[in-house]
Amino acid sequence: MPRRSILLFAGACIAIAAALAIVAVIVTTGRDASGAPGAVISTGQPSVGGPFQLTDQNGRAVDQTLLNGKWSLVFFGFTYCPDFCPTTLATLKAVQDRLGAQADDIQIVFISVDPERDTPQALKDYLSSEGFPRGVIGLTGTPAQVKQAADAYRAYYQKVGEGEAYTMNHSLTVYLMGPDGQFRTAIAHDLDPDRSADVLRKAMARG
């Protein structure tokens, strides 16, 4: 075989090997140790979560250490939300019921993206509504503080409209954080209570 043909053939083999290696990396990083597709991988750097300084519904200043020592379900919303926020809270109450005593190890953290209206007292009144989970921690703050928290969790929000009738568009993901304050997995807002409880049990079993 001519030298030029040999070199071209060798080059093609190297390119194919490199492509296969890249595919192998992509496939590997899309699975956890058990080989389950789509599972969250720990890389030493959390993809969501980070420092924040906010105020809870009792007027107490808190930061990200609030998450330490317990499993936490964190999501963003606002008290004037007409549908998704109350639906998510009602679903999380159903999840609490399904987990039984295990729910005592989980705290729910509701971070407002509407600091203009959601004062600590407004959060306290809202979260005490019948049909919502027990013990929800409501957080608010200055616009800058809310933005810092949302950026840390890569959560989207945007004010829509003017005057008293404005509303807020926002992302709907519920973030599961471990007792070390690090991100574990995301729970879709439309996941039913049984499947959500199953996701939590499995995550808690893994630690």
C-alpha angles and dihedrals in degrees: 000000000000116000092243091054091049091052092048091049092049091049092051091051091051092049091050091048091050092049091050090050091053091049090049091053092049093049093045095050091051092062137061126226091281091055095245110155118238095018120143116259125210108227098168091261117078115230092213135022132051144143121341138162115207142145124248127222090269093057094255120141111237138174138192091294085077085083096055118110098016140066107254133202105204125188139158127234144116137249095244091056106129100205126350099053098049090042092052092048092049090050091051090052088055089049090053090053092051094049094053114184090359088070088071088074092057128075125194117220119196113193116195119226090191105070091159091072105013104084119169090262092050089053091047093052093045098047093048089066116126112255095036122106119276118254100015112171111223119202132191137153144153118325089257092051092049091049091051091053094045092048091051090055095038088238119161124220136160135178113240123196134000137263125023093322096064120126136196129242111208144161117270105210121127112215121212111211123189127233087266089062092249127129116262108170145326125249118208114237091234097051109121120244096253094053092041090053089049091052090051094048092052093046092049091048090054090049 
